[in-house]
Amino acid sequence: MTTPVKTNATETLVPGRLYLWLAPVGTAAPADATIALPAGWRSVGHTTEDSLKFNSEPNFEQLKSAQSDFPVRNFQTSDSATVEMDLLQWNAPNFKAVYGGGTITEIAPAGGAGAKHYKFVPPRIGERTEVAALLEVFDGGRHYRFVYPKATQLEGVSNDLQKGAGSKLPLRLGVLGGDDTDAWYLLTDDPAFKES
């Protein structure tokens, strides 16, 4: 006899706060869900309330048979995962994260007087920078940290610049894997994750 699942409202998630942190690939990740982040992690600052998406998409192939109208087996061929968030703070590190790298140089204003100016040049083909990412989700006293040891900017960037409206920087990261590391993992202190 199967044990029925008990309903439990405390096992629902209502994010109260969301934070996204970026770091160079290889930066030490936190050991648990609440310890202070190790040196090297940088917050992206303010983000929109409704833009966060984390997608994990396994890909499958089907084996078909002449003896059946249905596939006789499904097998996984690959995995993919993406992280999306719209950033509200326009600064050098965020611009480089959204565009996958690039360079920012300081230039003197024409005539040599006045405030400094800055020039951003996006990365050329083959020069995109990989980053580590960490997403924090708080729901009351429960903490969740999604850790992505290696990711890269994934899509084109569309800046929607409208008079009188806040402009966003659309960060779109594709999670990368490797033989010696988990592509992504979750750290949490939520007691609902304890297996009986």
BELKA-V672008 format. One record per residue. RES is the residue in one letter. SS is DSSP state (a for helix, b for strand, c for the rest). BURIAL is b if it has 9 or more other C-alpha atoms within 8 Angstrom, else e. Layout:
<<RES;SS;BURIAL> <RES;SS;BURIAL>>
This chain:
<<M;c;e> <T;c;e> <T;c;e> <P;c;e> <V;c;e> <K;c;e> <T;c;e> <N;c;e> <A;a;e> <T;a;e> <E;a;e> <T;c;e> <L;c;e> <V;c;e> <P;c;e> <G;c;e> <R;b;e> <L;b;b> <Y;b;b> <L;b;b> <W;b;b> <L;b;b> <A;b;b> <P;b;b> <V;c;b> <G;c;e> <T;c;b> <A;c;e> <A;c;e> <P;c;b> <A;c;e> <D;c;e> <A;c;b> <T;c;e> <I;c;e> <A;c;e> <L;c;e> <P;c;b> <A;c;e> <G;c;e> <W;c;b> <R;b;e> <S;b;e> <V;c;b> <G;c;b> <H;c;e> <T;b;b> <T;c;b> <E;c;e> <D;c;e> <S;c;b> <L;c;b> <K;b;e> <F;b;e> <N;b;e> <S;b;e> <E;b;e> <P;b;b> <N;b;b> <F;b;b> <E;b;e> <Q;b;b> <L;b;b> <K;c;b> <S;c;b> <A;c;e> <Q;c;e> <S;c;e> <D;c;e> <F;c;e> <P;c;b> <V;c;b> <R;b;e> <N;b;b> <F;b;e> <Q;b;e> <T;b;e> <S;b;e> <D;b;e> <S;b;b> <A;b;b> <T;b;b> <V;b;b> <E;b;b> <M;b;b> <D;b;b> <L;b;b> <L;c;b> <Q;c;b> <W;c;e> <N;c;e> <A;a;e> <P;a;e> <N;a;b> <F;a;b> <K;a;b> <A;a;b> <V;a;b> <Y;a;b> <G;c;b> <G;c;b> <G;c;b> <T;b;b> <I;b;b> <T;b;e> <E;b;e> <I;b;e> <A;c;b> <P;c;b> <A;a;e> <G;a;e> <G;a;e> <A;c;e> <G;c;e> <A;c;e> <K;c;e> <H;b;e> <Y;b;e> <K;b;b> <F;b;e> <V;b;e> <P;c;b> <P;c;b> <R;c;e> <I;c;e> <G;c;e> <E;c;e> <R;c;b> <T;c;e> <E;b;b> <V;b;b> <A;b;b> <A;b;b> <L;b;b> <L;b;b> <E;b;b> <V;b;b> <F;b;b> <D;b;b> <G;c;e> <G;c;e> <R;b;b> <H;b;b> <Y;b;b> <R;b;b> <F;b;b> <V;b;b> <Y;b;b> <P;b;b> <K;b;b> <A;b;b> <T;b;b> <Q;b;b> <L;c;e> <E;c;e> <G;c;e> <V;c;e> <S;c;e> <N;c;e> <D;c;e> <L;c;e> <Q;c;e> <K;c;e> <G;c;e> <A;c;e> <G;c;e> <S;c;b> <K;c;b> <L;b;b> <P;b;b> <L;b;b> <R;b;b> <L;b;b> <G;b;b> <V;b;b> <L;c;e> <G;c;e> <G;b;e> <D;c;e> <D;c;e> <T;b;e> <D;c;e> <A;c;b> <W;c;b> <Y;b;e> <L;b;e> <L;b;b> <T;b;b> <D;c;b> <D;c;e> <P;a;e> <A;a;e> <F;a;e> <K;c;e> <E;c;e> <S;c;e>>
